Amino acid sequence: MVGLFQLPNEVLAFIFDGLDAQSFSALRLTSKYAKLATLPAFTSRYFRTRYVMLSRPGLENLAEIARHPDFGPAVRKLELCTDHFVEFPDSFFHIARHEGDMLLAIQEGPYPPAVVVGSTDDVHSSGDDEDQSPGEEGGGADEGSLASQDSYEAPLDKAAYTSLWEEQEHMIMSGLAQAYITQALISLTNIEAVVISNRHRPWGALALGRQTGLPPTNAVDDYEEVPFLGRLLRITLTAIATSGAALSSLTITAGLPREAIVPDILRLPESHLQYYKSLPPSLTELTLNVSAEARRGAGDRWADDVSAFIGVFRQVTQLDLVIKPVDYGPQVDRLKQLVPKLQLPNLEGLGLYRAYCSIQDLGGFIMRHKATLQSVTLVRVGVSDGIGHWRSLFALMRDHLPRLGLSIQRCTAGGLALLCRMEDENGEEFEDCFDVGGSHEAWTAAIQAIETR
């Protein structure tokens, strides 16, 4: 019989991909040849995306990985997690937030079994180790995985928690956090994307939570969290600009799917805005999740804050904008305020998600970029107008941008679902996800086929 490691690399990759973390680790420990043969699959599985928080162990780990001859080149995405310590911890809120992550994990289904990389020398541990080793944080899985949740029933160790908060503040205020991230981006030769998110929890958060009896919070909408997120954003952008890393994508989705950042966080000093004009020209994709609400007294600045921030990325060709609707009270058409202030000369693709707007403002935004725009995706967009206004938008596109591709996914008109009538061998069906455009005839057909229910 042909030995396992005599099989073609493509077949080996398929086999390794089907192994759970424990089996994969055991296979790598069988021999030096097995370890070498599985190295490409190992780096792809555990180092393609790195999750890190602004803690000393996490940032030191990131620097070590960036210098490693095998692991560093494997990193394509760096996700900066919002997990952090606060000056006045609230045990109930932190635990409730953690349990919310568990519920989210249940809703979205199980993740692959979590694995912790014991060190950058490729030593494995089960994830039960109490000490955080240099390669532990962000080993490709996250603490949001259902299997890796801790109960945190131990009482809060205030002294340990305060010590970690003080160390975190020192890392930020001294510039060490920014220096670590800058140097990592310089060393990560194949880095493509940077993400700011609370979607995943790095393994360092798990270890630090056990150490203090209370996990660091990853909330984004409390009073104490707004200044932290602002600092995290400035550190990230400054590190990108300083490093000159050839990134293609920046994603700021902190809060998805339940929350969104307030525009105050995007308000940057003029000196920073000027410096960020040196962001790498390769950065052509921007994703931003922002709330339609603003903090008290800042409502009039909403469009100015958002447009000034997006305007920093004038080289952007793909903009994905999430505008989370107001939770309570009347909805606000933020697109109406944003359209006159925003002009992206190279915009080719636009994604608009969860926004509440009027057809006139949506059409105005599209027409404002008609010289370059090629595709538009609308997901869960609530339009205040009725079906007639959707038809007027389609007619506008047919007459002025017939080649534009428009993707509709679960949008509404006046509170009713926007549907497209489809015909197949089973008769008529109505879909709430459909594509329109490409020709004059396609737009005309869509005008006749759409309705609301």
Secondary structure, DSSP 8 states (H G I E B T S, - for coil): ---GGGS-HHHHHHHHHTS-HHHHHHHHTS-HHHHHHTHHHHHHHHHSEEEE-SSHHHHHHHHHHHH-TTHHHH--EEEEE--B--SS--HHHHHHHHHHHHHHHHHH---S---EEEETTTEEE-S--SS--TT-TT-SS-TTSGGG-----S---HHHHHHHHHHHHHHHHTSHHHHHHHHHHHH-TT--EEEEESSS--HHHHHHHHHHSS--B--SSSTTHHHHHHHHHHHHHHHHHHHT----EEEE-TTTTT--B-GGGG---HHHHHHGGGS-TT--EEEEEEES---TT-GGGHHHHHHHHHHT-TT-SEEEEEEE--SSSS---HHHHHGGG---TT--EEEEES-EE-HHHHHHHHHHTTTT--EEEEES-EESS-HHHHHHHHHHHHHH-TT-EEEEES-EETTEEEEEEEEETTEEEEESEEEEESSHHHHHHHHHHEEE-
